[in-house]
Amino acid sequence: MMELNLTAEQAALWQKMTTFTAQKIAPLDHDIDQQGQFAAKAYALLVQQGLPQQGLTAPFGQGLDMVSQVLCVMALAQGSASVATVLASLWQITAQIDRYGTADQRATLLAAAQTKLMGFAVTEPGGGNALGVQTTAFKSTTGWLLDGEKVLITNGGQAAHYLVLAKTDQNDFAVFIIDATMPGVKVTQSVDTLGLRGVAVAGLQLNNVAVTATHLLGQIGQGLEISRYQQNMARIFNGALAAGIMQHALTQLKSYTRQRHLVDGPLNTFATAQTQVATMATTLRATQLLTLDAARQMDRQPDFAAAATMATLFGSQNGLTVTNQALQLAGGLAYTNQLPFEQLMRDMRALTLIDGPVEMLQQELGAAELGVANHGHLTAKQPVSVTKRIEVTDFPQVIKALRLTEEVPVTVGGIRTAKRIIALGRGADDPEVLLQAQQLAKWIGAAVAVTRPLTTKEQFSIDQQIGTGGATVTPEVIINIGISGSEQYVSGMMGAAHILSVNEDATAAIFRVSQQAFVGTAATFLAGILAALK
């Protein structure tokens, strides 16, 4: 397929990469998956081959265009999606350094990237919503002090350098470049993943990490722009990874059906097998075309976001169907690790999560097509509408309108079945506030729910978590206190009939999905609502 619209140089690169992958990388993939550790041996082979530097601009590398980078990732994914993911992640980051970095930053970091890995630290315990970032960069006499926690960083623990998205004391977003060995930087939460098990995934704890202007990537206020550009690149690479995994599955299935003999002949002579493989091959081709189109758009024009989103959406969703069909067609043996199909299915499953919930991507793309998109989770924040705001003096009317004192149950069940929920986030993580929140829940007969960070506290459990990794709830009323509004959380509570949210930040993302908004501290809200209930 790869002869389609490729230059002679790109076609030669594709041939070289597929040969290298088949000979050097594919034989290692089973052990990489079984060991569940960073694929150090395989990545060392990439370094020996000079592959990382091919995606770097001159004089540090060959400066491959995005189409050529996609071809490399797609070819590698045919042998090992884990190894391909590691390389793709590096190139996403070096592109930001080349685009936004100073001459000194490019000289230091792009040279290092020839042999060393990098990580991009955006996601936090509260979710992957960039607008909900809690990591801070407070001004100091020499620069800034970084404090916060990051999780689920690709290449985490193996990277020599990290790009860290943080919020300044002026509420501006910025990206800082930190060295993994800097004082105050600690690798945390190494994660054992379901798929892509050769990719190192870990977190970072930042404790008074001192940085200067030399560590700032771009300008203060460009943090979301940099994150958005990196995310769009990642979506194109995800399409390439999906295509590579599908090709891997199809190649293995063709071989298996040719060798698998049933009573009436080889499996590949059966009409059922032929029709299923036809659908799989068509899906693969469509993914390849969408991904290459997105890469070409990135090479030629500044706005390639929609094409990138289409590539990752189509590839990840349909790729999961393809790998599932391959497993089903191969039969019972495919459910064991004697055949690669179960691994490929797990690898593909990661792609449906790695870039955020599919529903979020669909909504974003659909909004763009309808001309109403604002990329809400990664663009400039807007204060909550005045029409949504409530004040302490409004609380008696709010209580009456929401019927909070009526039909108060004696016994409240779990959050999945509760009619009223008090949901608590980091902004409510204060002993006095927690006591007040529990008192409110008791008085109105509400279940208490929490965001992921609060599940680590002794009085809460994972059963009380809402959103990705937790419960999906559909109460009549939910009161969110101190919750910023990550996509992971919001996706779990959008079934609520009425949403009232409390946050000190008038631009908090949670207000966008709320019918009523109280801008102020959790303590002020709770004191006022409890007084009104009395």
Secondary structure, DSSP 8 states (H G I E B T S, - for coil): -TTTT--HHHHHHHHHHHHHIIIIIGGGHHHHHHHTS--HHHHHHHHHHTHHHHTS-TTSS----HHHHHHHHHHHHTT-HHHHHHHHHHHHHHHHHHHH--HHHHHHHHHHTTT-EEEEE--BTTBS-GGG---EEEE-SSSEEEEEEEEEEETTTTEEEEEEEEEETTS-EEEEEEETTSTTEEEE-----SS-TTS-EEEEEEEEEEE-GGGEES-TT-HHHHHHHHHHHHHHHHHHHHHHHHHHHHHHHHHHHHH-EETTEEGGGSHHHHHHHHHHHHHHHHHHHHHHHHHHHHHH-S--HHHHHHHHHHHHHHHHHHHHHHHHHH-GGGGSTTSTHHHHHHHHHHHTTTTS-HHHHHHHHHHHHTT----TTTS------GGGB--GGGHHHHHHHTTTTSS--SS---TTT-SEEEEE-GGG-SHHHHHHHHHHHHHHT-EEEE-GGGGGSTT--GGGBBSTTSB----SEEEEES----HHHHHHHTT-SEEEEEES-TT-GGGGG-SEEEES-HHHHHHHHHHHH-
